[in-house]
Amino acid sequence: MKNKLLVSLLVSFFTAFSFSQNIELNYVITEDAVEYYREFENVKTKKIQKGTIVTSNSLSSVLYKSDFPQINSILLNNEAEEDYYIPVFFAKPINTSSVLSTNLITHDQSKRIKNLIPAYYLEILKDGNLSKLENYEKHFSVEYAASEIGIFSGNGICNNLSNCGIYFYSENIFVFKNITKKNENLYEIEGIAKGDYDETSYDFDCFRWTSILRNTPDNGLDKIAFQIDGDYLTINDCSNGNHIITLVYVEDSLLNEIESLFRNNKRKLSKVNWPHHADGSCDFDGIKTTAATQTANSTSSTNVIKNKTMTVNENLKLRSGEATSTQVLAVMSAGAKVRILELGWAETIDGIPSNWVKVEVQQGAKDRDGKPIKGGTVGWCFGGYLE
């Protein structure tokens, strides 16, 4: 009798333990898409329909770093389809309350469209001091890195953010189960964390970055907060309020100069467009917006309306997306005419509250060098500089 009771208790214990360790993550495909499969050197593709439910029992299968040449993104493993993979751009948690603003997503169907890097790289770039990285990345050492520093890649410090989770540049993973939008600038996200190792003894690799999710048990359920401040994204632990990391959206020009600093110990700050906070301030360009300038410019911020033709009131960047971190297509000179096609993300830049607007450049527009911009060119600009 005692033996049977012992066996029963052991069975109950291991059953409970197994369930406690079991991860079931369910995602829904948000639009008709293509999934990929590798068979030796050949890549096969097949269609997957919108509404398909994909279930995974492994964190590394939810956010899987692509090794397909066609996709520079993070993939979701469809275990039910013989290891086919779908870009996470096409998926979201099945029962999520909200989704992230498209302004925050770093990748589209096949490639990275936004650079999201640790904010402390801005200080390192501004000062031109590589040794400062040792203050943030405990495995990094300028002394030991000297022989490898030429292989540094700016792309290698970029993070991947989607509605499925965040894949940190240091191979830490936070998989999303539910996203709750608290307000325009705050999300609370329930998910499962997997921290990279933080050992001090290993085969030395100077670019093996420190674990971001320190002291996080693998497969532990957590809740984090995303606080948005202009180009800055601060991530905090909801359980204790601790700061995890601050990331920042940056342009290619800034990322290129970070790479040049590491590889060649050179950088040209004149080429850099620094990121801004929501109030228009910048920590690195030394420019402060005066109250008089804010008042003078604020009259244009309420006039942006769909289908309205407006005039650029000072040199204004036409971009590929609604953020200062996106690609610059042209710099329109003052006097250029644009027609507003769509209202986008609301933001305050240089103290001016307005919307990003998708515009069509009108005939006769010129860039800041006096060269014509083709009529009909479409892009995004900040509406606060239109009148």
C-alpha positions as CSV (number, residue, x, y, z in Angstrom):
1,M,0.0,0.0,0.0
2,K,2.8,2.4,1.0
3,N,4.6,1.5,-2.3
4,K,1.5,2.3,-4.3
5,L,1.1,5.6,-2.5
6,L,4.8,6.5,-3.1
7,V,4.5,5.6,-6.8
8,S,1.3,7.7,-7.0
9,L,3.0,10.7,-5.4
10,L,6.0,10.4,-7.7
11,V,3.8,10.2,-10.8
12,S,1.9,13.3,-9.6
13,F,5.1,15.1,-8.9
14,F,6.6,14.4,-12.3
15,T,3.4,15.1,-14.1
16,A,3.1,18.5,-12.3
17,F,6.8,19.2,-13.1
18,S,6.3,18.3,-16.7
19,F,3.4,20.6,-17.1
20,S,5.2,23.4,-15.3
21,Q,8.1,23.1,-17.7
22,N,5.8,22.7,-20.8
23,I,5.6,25.7,-23.1
24,E,2.8,26.1,-25.5
25,L,2.8,29.2,-27.6
26,N,0.1,29.8,-30.1
27,Y,0.3,32.2,-33.0
28,V,-2.0,33.2,-35.8
29,I,-0.9,34.0,-39.3
30,T,-2.2,37.5,-40.1
31,E,-2.1,37.5,-43.9
32,D,-1.5,35.0,-46.7
33,A,2.2,34.3,-46.7
34,V,5.0,32.0,-47.8
35,E,6.9,29.6,-45.5
36,Y,10.4,28.3,-46.2
37,Y,12.1,24.9,-45.9
38,R,15.7,24.0,-46.5
39,E,16.6,20.6,-47.9
40,F,20.4,20.5,-48.1
41,E,21.3,23.5,-50.3
42,N,17.9,23.8,-51.8
43,V,15.2,26.1,-50.4
44,K,11.6,25.1,-50.9
45,T,8.6,27.4,-50.4
46,K,4.9,26.9,-49.9
47,K,1.9,29.1,-49.2
48,I,0.4,29.4,-45.8
49,Q,-3.1,30.9,-45.4
50,K,-4.2,33.8,-43.2
51,G,-5.8,32.5,-40.0
52,T,-3.6,29.4,-39.8
53,I,-2.7,28.6,-36.1
54,V,0.9,27.8,-35.5
55,T,1.8,26.1,-32.1
56,S,5.3,25.8,-30.7
57,N,6.8,24.2,-27.6
58,S,10.2,25.8,-27.9
59,L,11.3,29.4,-27.5
60,S,14.1,29.0,-30.0
61,S,11.5,27.8,-32.6
62,V,9.4,30.9,-32.1
63,L,12.2,33.3,-32.6
64,Y,14.7,31.6,-34.9
65,K,17.5,33.6,-36.5
66,S,17.2,33.1,-40.3
67,D,19.9,31.3,-42.3
68,F,17.8,31.6,-45.5
69,P,19.5,33.9,-48.0
70,Q,16.1,35.3,-49.1
71,I,15.2,36.5,-45.6
72,N,17.1,38.9,-43.3
73,S,14.6,38.4,-40.4
74,I,13.6,36.3,-37.5
75,L,11.4,33.2,-38.2
76,L,8.6,31.4,-36.6
77,N,8.9,27.6,-36.9
78,N,5.8,25.8,-38.1
79,E,6.5,22.4,-36.5
80,A,3.3,20.9,-38.0
81,E,4.7,21.4,-41.5
82,E,8.0,19.5,-41.3
83,D,10.1,22.4,-40.1
84,Y,8.9,25.1,-42.4
85,Y,9.6,28.7,-41.3
86,I,7.5,31.9,-41.5
87,P,8.9,35.4,-41.1
88,V,7.4,36.7,-37.8
89,F,6.2,39.8,-39.6
90,F,3.2,37.6,-40.6
91,A,2.2,36.4,-37.1
92,K,1.0,37.5,-33.7
93,P,0.0,35.8,-30.4
94,I,-3.4,34.2,-30.9
95,N,-5.1,35.8,-27.9
96,T,-3.2,39.1,-27.7
97,S,-5.2,42.2,-26.5
98,S,-3.3,44.6,-28.8
99,V,-0.5,44.7,-31.3
100,L,2.5,47.0,-31.5
101,S,2.4,50.1,-33.6
102,T,3.9,49.5,-37.0
103,N,6.2,52.4,-36.1
104,L,8.1,50.0,-33.7
105,I,8.4,46.9,-35.9
106,T,11.9,46.5,-37.2
107,H,11.4,44.1,-40.2
108,D,9.1,43.6,-43.1
109,Q,8.5,40.4,-45.1
110,S,12.1,39.8,-45.9
111,K,14.5,42.4,-44.5
112,R,15.3,44.8,-41.8
113,I,13.7,48.3,-42.3
114,K,14.7,49.9,-39.0
115,N,17.9,49.8,-37.0
116,L,17.2,49.3,-33.3
117,I,20.4,49.3,-31.2
118,P,21.4,49.7,-27.5
119,A,21.3,53.4,-26.7
120,Y,24.7,53.4,-25.0
121,Y,26.4,53.0,-28.4
122,L,25.5,56.6,-29.0
123,E,27.7,57.7,-26.2
124,I,30.5,55.5,-27.5
125,L,30.2,57.0,-31.0
126,K,30.0,60.6,-29.7
127,D,33.1,60.2,-27.6
128,G,35.0,57.9,-30.1
129,N,36.0,55.8,-27.1
130,L,35.7,52.1,-27.7
131,S,36.8,51.2,-24.2
132,K,33.5,52.7,-22.9
133,L,31.8,49.5,-24.1
134,E,33.5,47.7,-21.3
135,N,31.2,49.6,-18.9
136,Y,28.2,48.0,-20.5
137,E,29.4,44.7,-22.0
138,K,31.3,42.8,-19.4
139,H,32.7,40.3,-21.9
140,F,34.1,43.0,-24.2
141,S,37.7,44.1,-23.8
142,V,39.5,46.5,-26.1
143,E,42.8,44.7,-25.2
144,Y,41.6,41.3,-26.3
145,A,39.4,42.5,-29.1
146,A,42.3,44.2,-31.0
147,S,42.9,41.2,-33.2
148,E,39.2,40.8,-34.1
149,I,37.9,44.3,-34.1
150,G,38.1,44.5,-37.9
151,I,35.2,42.0,-38.2
152,F,32.8,44.2,-36.2
153,S,29.5,44.6,-37.9
154,G,27.1,47.5,-37.1
155,N,24.3,45.2,-38.2
156,G,25.3,42.8,-35.5
157,I,24.1,45.1,-32.7
158,C,20.6,45.5,-34.2
159,N,17.6,44.0,-32.4
160,N,14.6,42.3,-34.0
161,L,11.2,43.5,-32.7
162,S,7.9,42.1,-33.9
163,N,4.5,41.2,-32.5
164,C,5.9,37.7,-31.7
165,G,8.7,39.0,-29.5
166,I,12.1,40.6,-29.3
167,Y,15.3,38.9,-30.4
168,F,18.1,40.9,-28.8
169,Y,21.4,41.4,-30.6
170,S,23.1,39.2,-27.9
171,E,20.8,36.2,-28.7
172,N,18.6,36.8,-25.6
173,I,14.9,36.1,-26.4
174,F,11.7,37.4,-25.0
175,V,8.7,35.7,-26.6
176,F,5.4,37.5,-26.5
177,K,2.1,35.9,-25.3
178,N,0.0,39.0,-24.8
179,I,0.5,42.7,-25.6
180,T,-1.6,45.3,-23.8
181,K,-1.5,48.9,-25.0
182,K,-1.8,51.2,-22.0
183,N,-1.5,54.4,-24.0
184,E,0.2,55.8,-27.1
185,N,3.6,55.5,-25.5
186,L,3.3,52.5,-23.2
187,Y,2.8,48.8,-23.7
188,E,2.8,46.0,-21.1
189,I,3.8,42.7,-22.5
190,E,3.4,39.2,-20.9
191,G,5.9,36.6,-22.2
192,I,8.6,34.1,-21.7
193,A,12.2,35.0,-21.4
194,K,15.3,33.1,-22.3
195,G,18.6,34.7,-21.2
196,D,21.9,34.0,-22.9
197,Y,24.7,32.6,-20.7
198,D,26.7,35.0,-18.5
199,E,29.7,32.9,-17.8
200,T,33.1,34.4,-17.3
201,S,35.0,31.5,-18.6
202,Y,34.6,30.4,-22.2
203,D,36.3,30.3,-25.5
204,F,36.9,34.0,-25.9
205,D,35.0,35.9,-28.5
206,C,35.3,39.6,-28.2
207,F,31.9,40.2,-29.6
208,R,30.0,37.7,-27.4
209,W,27.8,40.3,-25.7
210,T,26.6,40.2,-22.1
211,S,23.3,38.7,-21.3
212,I,20.6,41.3,-21.4
213,L,18.1,39.2,-19.5
214,R,20.3,38.6,-16.5
215,N,19.2,36.2,-13.8
216,T,16.1,35.3,-15.8
217,P,15.3,31.6,-15.5
218,D,14.8,30.0,-18.9
219,N,11.1,29.6,-19.7
220,G,10.1,31.9,-16.8
221,L,6.9,33.8,-17.2
222,D,7.5,37.6,-17.1
223,K,5.9,40.9,-17.8
224,I,7.9,43.8,-19.3
225,A,7.0,47.4,-20.1
226,F,7.8,49.2,-23.3
227,Q,8.1,53.0,-22.7
228,I,8.3,55.0,-25.9
229,D,10.0,58.4,-26.0
230,G,10.5,59.6,-29.5
231,D,13.2,57.4,-31.0
232,Y,14.0,55.8,-27.7
233,L,12.4,52.5,-26.4
234,T,13.0,51.8,-22.7
235,I,12.3,48.2,-21.5
236,N,11.6,47.7,-17.8
237,D,10.7,44.6,-15.7
238,C,7.1,45.1,-14.5
239,S,7.6,42.7,-11.5
240,N,10.2,44.9,-9.8
241,G,10.4,48.1,-11.9
242,N,14.1,47.3,-12.8
243,H,15.5,48.8,-16.0
244,I,16.4,46.1,-18.5
245,I,17.8,48.1,-21.4
246,T,17.1,51.2,-23.4
247,L,17.2,50.8,-27.2
248,V,17.1,53.5,-29.8
249,Y,16.0,53.7,-33.5
250,V,18.8,55.1,-35.6
251,E,19.5,55.8,-39.3
252,D,21.9,53.9,-41.5
253,S,24.3,56.8,-41.4
254,L,24.7,56.5,-37.6
255,L,25.1,52.7,-37.8
256,N,27.7,53.1,-40.5
257,E,29.8,55.4,-38.4
258,I,29.6,53.1,-35.4
259,E,31.0,50.3,-37.6
260,S,33.7,52.6,-38.9
261,L,34.7,53.5,-35.4
262,F,35.1,49.8,-34.5
263,R,36.8,48.7,-37.7
264,N,39.0,51.7,-38.5
265,N,38.9,53.8,-35.3
266,K,37.5,56.6,-37.3
267,R,34.1,58.3,-37.5
268,K,32.6,61.4,-39.1
269,L,30.0,62.9,-36.8
270,S,29.0,65.4,-39.5
271,K,27.4,62.4,-41.3
272,V,25.4,61.4,-38.3
273,N,21.7,62.2,-37.8
274,W,21.2,61.8,-34.0
275,P,18.0,60.4,-32.6
276,H,15.6,62.6,-30.7
277,H,13.3,62.4,-27.7
278,A,9.5,63.0,-28.0
279,D,9.9,66.6,-26.9
280,G,12.3,67.3,-29.8
281,S,15.4,67.4,-27.7
282,C,18.6,65.5,-28.6
283,D,21.3,64.4,-26.2
284,F,24.1,64.6,-28.7
285,D,23.7,67.4,-31.3
286,G,23.9,70.3,-28.8
287,I,20.8,72.0,-30.4
288,K,18.1,73.3,-28.1
289,T,14.7,74.5,-29.4
290,T,13.7,77.9,-28.0
291,A,10.2,78.6,-26.8
292,A,9.9,81.3,-29.5
293,T,10.8,78.8,-32.2
294,Q,8.2,76.4,-30.9
295,T,5.5,79.0,-30.9
296,A,6.3,80.2,-34.4
297,N,6.3,76.7,-35.8
298,S,3.3,75.3,-33.9
299,T,0.8,77.1,-36.1
300,S,1.5,74.5,-38.9
301,S,1.1,71.5,-36.7
302,T,-2.8,71.4,-36.8
303,N,-3.3,71.9,-40.5
304,V,-2.4,68.5,-41.9
305,I,-5.4,67.0,-43.6
306,K,-5.7,64.1,-46.0
307,N,-5.8,65.2,-49.7
308,K,-4.6,68.7,-48.9
309,T,-1.7,70.2,-50.9
310,M,0.8,71.9,-48.6
311,T,4.1,73.8,-48.8
312,V,7.4,72.8,-47.2
313,N,8.5,75.7,-44.9
314,E,12.2,74.6,-44.5
315,N,14.5,71.9,-45.8
316,L,12.6,68.7,-44.9
317,K,13.6,65.1,-45.3
318,L,11.3,62.8,-47.3
319,R,11.6,59.3,-45.8
320,S,10.6,55.7,-46.5
321,G,8.6,55.5,-43.3
322,E,7.0,57.4,-40.4
323,A,10.1,57.7,-38.1
324,T,13.4,59.6,-38.0
325,S,15.1,56.2,-38.1
326,T,13.9,55.4,-41.7
327,Q,15.7,55.9,-45.0
328,V,16.0,59.4,-46.4
329,L,14.7,59.4,-50.0
330,A,15.3,63.1,-50.6
331,V,15.6,66.4,-48.8
332,M,12.9,68.8,-50.0
333,S,13.8,72.5,-50.1
334,A,11.5,75.2,-48.7
335,G,8.7,76.0,-51.1
336,A,8.3,72.4,-52.4
337,K,4.6,71.4,-52.8
338,V,3.3,68.1,-51.5
339,R,-0.1,66.5,-51.4
340,I,-1.0,64.5,-48.2
341,L,-2.1,61.0,-48.9
342,E,-2.3,59.6,-45.4
343,L,-2.0,60.7,-41.8
344,G,0.4,58.6,-39.7
345,W,2.0,58.4,-36.3
346,A,1.6,61.4,-34.0
347,E,4.8,62.8,-32.5
348,T,6.4,65.9,-31.1
349,I,9.6,66.9,-32.8
350,D,11.6,70.1,-32.0
351,G,8.7,71.0,-29.7
352,I,6.1,70.8,-32.5
353,P,3.2,68.3,-32.1
354,S,2.0,66.9,-35.4
355,N,1.6,63.8,-37.4
356,W,3.9,62.0,-39.8
357,V,2.2,62.2,-43.2
358,K,2.5,60.2,-46.3
359,V,2.9,62.6,-49.2
360,E,3.1,62.8,-53.0
361,V,5.7,65.3,-54.2
362,Q,4.2,67.8,-56.7
363,Q,5.7,68.9,-60.0
364,G,8.4,71.7,-59.6
365,A,9.7,70.5,-56.3
366,K,13.5,70.7,-55.8
367,D,15.9,69.3,-53.3
368,R,18.2,71.3,-51.0
369,D,20.8,71.3,-53.8
370,G,18.4,72.8,-56.3
371,K,18.0,69.6,-58.2
372,P,14.4,68.6,-59.3
373,I,12.6,65.9,-57.4
374,K,10.4,63.8,-59.7
375,G,6.8,64.7,-59.5
376,G,4.7,61.9,-58.0
377,T,7.5,60.7,-55.7
378,V,5.9,59.2,-52.6
379,G,7.3,59.2,-49.1
380,W,6.8,60.2,-45.5
381,C,7.6,63.5,-43.8
382,F,6.8,65.2,-40.5
383,G,3.8,67.4,-40.9
384,G,5.0,70.1,-38.4
385,Y,7.1,71.6,-41.2
386,L,4.3,72.0,-43.7
387,E,2.1,75.0,-44.1
